[in-house]
Amino acid sequence: HDGCYTGINAAFLSAVLDDHPDKTVILCAHDIIPAMEQNHAAQTLIQSEPRIVCAFAGHIHRDNTVLLPPSWRCLPVFYCGDFSYNSGRTGEKNWGYRLLNLNGETLSTEYIRV
């Protein structure tokens, strides 16, 4: 990998979903929203696949959750936080990590500050 961002390989994702029809899916990517927006096949797949329950990303170095618009099924995107630096903010350090707990049909998340 040369450090560049890569998009979502919709054909690969579709094949993995087909191979594992009983699995719940969490998408993980450095910067998931542009990756989804720039690929029509990925958009269509994500919008129509209820087994994809959320996305997990880190690009913005924040600990927030973003709900995508209804056209994206209000898919939550959980950001994993400031585990390396705090993006030039002064004052409070927000270093930590995010826990995701998928228990059957229930998904919960918590940001742990260290």
Residue, then its C-alpha position, 0 to 999 in steps of 0.5 A: h500500500d502506498g498510502c493513498y486512499t482506496g475506494i470500496n471494491a463493490a464486487f469483492l464486498s458483494a461476493v463476500l456477502d454472498d459467501h456468508p449470507d448469515k453474517t452481520v457486516i461492519l464496514c471498516a475503512h480509513d475514510i468511509i464516507p467518500a469511499m461510499e459516495q464515489n462508487h455507485a455500485a458500492q452505494t447501491l449495495i450498501q443502500s440495499e443490504p440490511r446486513i451492513v449495520c454500520a461503518f467504522a472509520g478514523h480519518i477525522h480523528r474524532d470520537n463522534t458518530v454520524l448518521l448518514p441520510p435516509s437514502w443510506r438507511c441512516l447507517p451509523v458511521f462510528y469514528c474511532g478517535d484520537f489515538s495518535y494526535n488531536s488534529g491540531r486542537t488545543g486544550e483537551k486531549n481526546w486520546g482513546y479508542r472505540l469499542l463496538n459490541l455486536n450481540g445478536e441484533t443489538l449493536s452498542t458502542e462506547y468511546i474510551r478515553v485514556 
